[in-house]
């Protein structure tokens, strides 16, 4: 199977499901964003985060 970006039909199917499936940001950025979104999701505010603290293995 071709990677979605190389297969226009597959890319169209993914776009129909989620227009933002092909995020331009690097994977590390996306993972950090997800962790921060999860932290903020509990009460809508980010807690104080000290450099070096790990969450799910990510700093």
MMTF fields as JSON, N, C-alpha, C and O atoms, coordinates in Angstrom:
{
  "mmtfVersion": "1.0.0",
  "mmtfProducer": "UNKNOWN",
  "numBonds": 235,
  "numAtoms": 236,
  "numGroups": 59,
  "numChains": 1,
  "numModels": 1,
  "chainsPerModel": [1],
  "groupsPerChain": [59],
  "chainIdList": ["A"],
  "bondAtomList": [4, 2, 8, 6, 12, 10, 16, 14, 20, 18, 24, 22, 28, 26, 32, 30, 36, 34, 40, 38, 44, 42, 48, 46, 52, 50, 56, 54, 60, 58, 64, 62, 68, 66, 72, 70, 76, 74, 80, 78, 84, 82, 88, 86, 92, 90, 96, 94, 100, 98, 104, 102, 108, 106, 112, 110, 116, 114, 120, 118, 124, 122, 128, 126, 132, 130, 136, 134, 140, 138, 144, 142, 148, 146, 152, 150, 156, 154, 160, 158, 164, 162, 168, 166, 172, 170, 176, 174, 180, 178, 184, 182, 188, 186, 192, 190, 196, 194, 200, 198, 204, 202, 208, 206, 212, 210, 216, 214, 220, 218, 224, 222, 228, 226, 232, 230],
  "bondOrderList": [1, 1, 1, 1, 1, 1, 1, 1, 1, 1, 1, 1, 1, 1, 1, 1, 1, 1, 1, 1, 1, 1, 1, 1, 1, 1, 1, 1, 1, 1, 1, 1, 1, 1, 1, 1, 1, 1, 1, 1, 1, 1, 1, 1, 1, 1, 1, 1, 1, 1, 1, 1, 1, 1, 1, 1, 1, 1],
  "groupList": [{"groupName": "UNK", "atomNameList": ["N", "CA", "C", "O"], "elementList": ["N", "C", "C", "O"], "formalChargeList": [0, 0, 0, 0], "bondAtomList": [1, 0, 2, 1, 3, 2], "bondOrderList": [1, 1, 2], "singleLetterCode": "X", "chemCompType": "L-PEPTIDE LINKING"}],
  "groupTypeList": [0, 0, 0, 0, 0, 0, 0, 0, 0, 0, 0, 0, 0, 0, 0, 0, 0, 0, 0, 0, 0, 0, 0, 0, 0, 0, 0, 0, 0, 0, 0, 0, 0, 0, 0, 0, 0, 0, 0, 0, 0, 0, 0, 0, 0, 0, 0, 0, 0, 0, 0, 0, 0, 0, 0, 0, 0, 0, 0],
  "groupIdList": [1, 2, 3, 4, 5, 6, 7, 8, 9, 10, 11, 12, 13, 14, 15, 16, 17, 18, 19, 20, 21, 22, 23, 24, 25, 26, 27, 28, 29, 30, 31, 32, 33, 34, 35, 36, 37, 38, 39, 40, 41, 42, 43, 44, 45, 46, 47, 48, 49, 50, 51, 52, 53, 54, 55, 56, 57, 58, 59],
  "secStructList": [7, 7, 7, 4, 4, 4, 7, 2, 2, 2, 2, 2, 2, 2, 2, 2, 2, 7, 6, 6, 1, 1, 7, 1, 1, 7, 2, 2, 2, 2, 2, 2, 2, 2, 2, 2, 2, 2, 2, 2, 2, 6, 6, 1, 1, 7, 7, 7, 7, 7, 6, 6, 7, 7, 5, 6, 6, 5, 7],
  "xCoordList": [0.846, 0.0, 0.881, 1.858, 0.521, 1.251, 0.915, -0.167, 1.85, 1.625, 0.566, 0.538, -0.304, -1.452, -1.07, -1.788, 0.047, 0.441, 0.826, 0.818, 1.163, 1.529, 0.326, 0.41, -0.767, -1.95, -3.113, -3.723, -3.431, -4.468, -5.829, -6.548, -6.181, -7.475, -7.486, -8.462, -6.4, -6.299, -6.284, -6.936, -5.565, -5.521, -6.913, -7.283, -7.69, -9.057, -9.941, -10.776, -9.764, -10.537, -10.203, -11.097, -8.913, -8.507, -9.013, -9.419, -8.988, -9.474, -10.968, -11.442, -11.713, -13.149, -13.411, -14.4, -12.532, -12.67, -12.219, -12.905, -11.052, -10.461, -9.635, -8.552, -10.145, -9.426, -8.002, -7.166, -7.729, -6.418, -5.519, -4.559, -5.804, -5.033, -3.562, -2.707, -3.257, -1.882, -1.257, -0.965, -1.065, -0.556, 0.859, 1.717, 1.098, 2.416, 3.49, 4.675, 3.099, 4.069, 4.745, 4.141, 6.006, 6.732, 6.077, 5.36, 6.333, 5.73, 6.03, 5.138, 7.268, 7.601, 6.722, 6.264, 6.483, 5.629, 4.214, 3.595, 3.705, 2.353, 2.219, 1.213, 3.234, 3.196, 3.194, 2.433, 4.036, 4.071, 2.749, 2.25, 2.196, 0.905, -0.176, -0.994, -0.188, -1.195, -1.065, -2.071, 0.158, 0.384, -0.133, -0.828, 0.201, -0.27, -1.785, -2.418, -2.372, -3.831, -4.475, -5.504, -3.881, -4.415, -4.319, -5.244, -3.206, -3.047, -4.066, -4.639, -4.291, -5.235, -6.673, -7.554, -6.928, -8.277, -8.927, -10.151, -8.135, -8.708, -9.502, -10.589, -8.974, -9.711, -9.649, -10.103, -9.089, -9.026, -7.819, -7.651, -6.975, -5.777, -4.569, -4.662, -3.434, -2.2, -1.643, -1.637, -1.175, -0.498, 0.898, 1.38, 1.545, 2.936, 3.784, 3.733, 4.553, 5.36, 6.829, 7.262, 7.577, 8.991, 9.789, 9.512, 10.768, 11.596, 12.191, 12.644, 12.184, 12.731, 11.69, 11.99, 10.463, 9.394, 8.932, 8.759, 8.73, 8.307, 6.83, 6.321, 6.15, 4.757, 4.695, 4.932, 4.382, 4.359, 5.688, 5.701, 6.789, 8.107, 8.586, 9.715, 7.729, 8.101, 8.403, 7.73, 9.423, 9.755, 8.901, 9.026],
  "yCoordList": [-1.195, 0.0, 1.243, 1.33, 2.188, 3.452, 4.299, 4.188, 5.137, 6.122, 7.094, 7.398, 7.585, 8.403, 9.615, 9.964, 10.255, 11.448, 11.101, 11.973, 9.837, 9.409, 8.854, 8.632, 8.631, 8.032, 9.015, 9.136, 9.718, 10.743, 10.225, 10.941, 8.998, 8.447, 8.27, 8.617, 7.729, 7.537, 8.89, 9.051, 9.854, 11.191, 11.811, 12.462, 11.616, 12.155, 11.482, 12.141, 10.175, 9.462, 9.994, 10.224, 10.184, 10.703, 12.134, 12.499, 12.939, 14.311, 14.339, 15.221, 13.383, 13.302, 12.994, 13.457, 12.221, 11.879, 13.04, 13.415, 13.61, 14.685, 15.586, 15.201, 16.792, 17.689, 18.033, 18.449, 17.865, 18.202, 16.981, 17.046, 15.877, 14.652, 14.818, 14.178, 15.642, 15.795, 17.045, 18.016, 17.005, 18.135, 18.52, 17.652, 19.818, 20.239, 20.27, 20.394, 20.161, 20.25, 18.911, 17.863, 18.933, 17.679, 16.848, 17.376, 15.555, 14.622, 15.007, 14.935, 15.414, 15.813, 16.968, 16.975, 17.94, 19.078, 18.586, 19.01, 17.685, 17.168, 16.417, 16.554, 15.623, 14.862, 15.806, 15.597, 16.844, 17.803, 18.569, 18.827, 18.926, 19.626, 18.755, 19.25, 17.464, 16.543, 16.449, 16.46, 16.357, 16.293, 17.568, 17.496, 18.729, 19.994, 20.101, 20.579, 19.665, 19.697, 18.791, 19.144, 17.626, 16.723, 17.349, 17.228, 18.015, 18.671, 19.796, 19.953, 20.571, 21.689, 21.2, 21.902, 20.02, 19.499, 19.226, 19.28, 18.937, 18.589, 19.733, 19.513, 20.961, 22.099, 23.341, 24.417, 23.181, 24.295, 25.198, 26.159, 24.897, 25.715, 24.802, 23.686, 25.309, 24.539, 24.714, 25.825, 23.632, 23.761, 24.331, 24.384, 24.753, 25.186, 24.0, 22.947, 24.154, 23.057, 23.455, 24.423, 22.71, 22.964, 22.26, 21.101, 22.93, 22.25, 20.962, 20.92, 19.93, 18.644, 17.669, 16.489, 18.137, 17.249, 16.414, 16.936, 15.107, 14.212, 13.866, 13.689, 13.773, 13.323, 12.285, 12.605, 11.054, 9.961, 9.859, 9.551, 10.112, 9.98, 11.198, 11.217, 12.214, 13.423, 14.544, 14.681, 15.358, 16.504, 17.696, 18.768],
  "zCoordList": [0.0, 0.0, 0.0, 0.743, -0.835, -0.881, 0.334, 0.912, 0.704, 1.741, 1.228, 0.035, 2.109, 1.715, 0.868, -0.069, 1.186, 0.429, -1.003, -1.872, -1.263, -2.608, -3.369, -4.577, -2.69, -3.294, -3.198, -2.136, -4.278, -4.237, -3.75, -3.053, -4.109, -3.664, -2.145, -1.48, -1.607, -0.141, 0.56, 1.591, 0.03, 0.621, 0.641, 1.618, -0.427, -0.47, 0.58, 1.199, 0.783, 1.804, 3.203, 4.016, 3.47, 4.776, 4.983, 6.086, 3.923, 4.015, 4.308, 5.025, 3.76, 4.037, 5.511, 6.08, 6.118, 7.538, 8.412, 9.363, 8.082, 8.882, 7.973, 7.532, 7.689, 6.787, 7.268, 6.465, 8.543, 9.094, 9.279, 10.046, 8.601, 8.802, 8.44, 9.051, 7.485, 7.013, 7.627, 6.929, 8.897, 9.669, 9.206, 9.049, 8.989, 8.526, 9.62, 9.31, 10.88, 11.966, 12.194, 11.962, 12.65, 12.883, 13.984, 14.833, 13.956, 14.905, 16.354, 17.2, 16.659, 18.034, 18.497, 19.639, 17.628, 17.972, 18.269, 19.245, 17.416, 17.602, 18.924, 19.621, 19.269, 20.523, 21.723, 22.667, 21.701, 22.798, 22.892, 23.987, 21.748, 21.733, 22.362, 23.137, 22.036, 22.587, 24.106, 24.815, 24.605, 26.055, 26.724, 27.738, 26.165, 26.741, 26.665, 27.606, 25.559, 25.435, 26.474, 27.05, 26.721, 27.749, 29.138, 29.941, 29.421, 30.716, 30.892, 31.97, 29.845, 29.922, 29.938, 30.434, 29.41, 29.289, 30.645, 30.759, 31.663, 32.955, 33.564, 34.098, 33.493, 34.045, 33.153, 33.541, 31.965, 31.032, 31.202, 30.452, 32.187, 32.41, 32.548, 33.058, 32.079, 32.235, 33.636, 34.166, 34.241, 35.525, 35.312, 34.18, 36.379, 36.269, 35.85, 36.485, 34.806, 34.289, 34.385, 33.761, 35.161, 35.355, 34.258, 33.95, 33.666, 32.664, 33.227, 34.371, 32.416, 32.83, 33.336, 33.515, 33.572, 34.019, 32.836, 31.735, 33.058, 31.994, 32.139, 33.246, 30.988, 30.934, 29.834, 28.669, 30.178, 29.201, 28.451, 27.26, 29.128, 28.541, 27.747, 27.257, 27.622, 26.898, 27.871, 28.893, 27.557, 28.4, 28.005, 28.597]
}
